[in-house]
Amino acid sequence: MRILFVCSENRLRSPTAAAVFAEYDGVDTISAGTNSDCDTPVSGDLIEWADIVLVMEASHKRKVSKKFQPLLKNKKVSVLNIPDDFEFMDPELVQILRNRIPLYVNL
């Protein structure tokens, strides 16, 4: 399974999620951001690569859906509702991710 995690700047939340779930057997992960100044921007190639797209906030889903609608036709895009209140690999963020991701993905 290939999971694309998306946040705003691709510096804290989505890289944390990608790092945590890359350790799972049979799971490949990539993270990206929606802002123009992000480290790795969401692209059509990343959308096509992913089996599922998990975004941190509803605004990320709106941006991804608006820009990549044709590529998302057969993709599941889910909002995790995780605010931008955490540092990279923050233990609380890791726990939230481990609790929430299985609600959207069969691991």
N, C-alpha and C positions, 0 to 999 in steps of 0.2 A: 504494500500500500504506500502511495506517495502523498504526503501531506504538505501543503503550502500554508505556512502561518504568515499572517499579515498584521502589521501595526502601522503606526505613522512613520517613524524614522528608521525602523529596522535596527535599533540599537539596544533595546532592553527586553520588551515583552516577547516579540516574535522570535528573536534569537534564543531566548531562554527556552521557549516552547520547542523550537527545533532541536536544541541540544538535549533536552530531557527525553524527547520521544525518539530521537535517533538511536537511543540505546535499546529500544524495543526490537525484538526479532521481527523481521519482515516489514519493517517500517523505514521508509526513506523520507527525509524531511529537508525542506528549504524554507528560509524566511525572507520576507521582502517588506517594503514599506510603500505607503501611498504618497508621502510628501516628496516634493521635488528635490529636497536636499537629503533624502535618505541614503543610507549606505548601499543598499541594493533595491532598486525600484521594481515594483510589480511590473511584469512584462507579459506579453502574449505567450512567449515561450514557456514561462513559468506556469501560467494558467493551463496551457496545453499539457505540460508535464504532470500536473497534479491530478490525483484521483478525487481529492477533496480539498476545499479551501476553507480554512478556519481563520476568521478575522477577530480582532480583539474588541472592536466597537462597531455599532451600527453605521457610523459615518464611514468606516472602512468598507463595509459592504456596499454602501451607496456608491462610493468612488470606484470600486472594482467593477461593480455591475454596470455602471454608466460607461466606463471605458472599454470593457471587455465582454459586453453582453453576448455577441455571437459565439464567443469561445466558451461561455458558461452554460450553453444550452443544455448539456447533459451532465453538468457538474453540480455537486452539492456545495453551497456556500452557507456556512453557519456562523453566527455571532456568539462569541464566548462571553461577552459583557465583562471584560476585565479592564478596569480603568488604568490610566497611565500614572500609577502611584508606586511603581516598583523599580528597583535597580536590577541589573542583569544578574540572574541566578539567585535572586532574593528567595530565601527559603519559604516565605509565605506565598510568593508567586508560584514557586515550584509545586507546592501543595495544592493550590487552587487549580493549576493546570492538570495535575494528576487526578483530581476529583472531577473536573469538568470535561476533559477530552473524551473519556469513555462514554459520556452521554451522547456524543456525536459520531464516534468512531468505534467500530468493533476491533478491539485490540487483543 
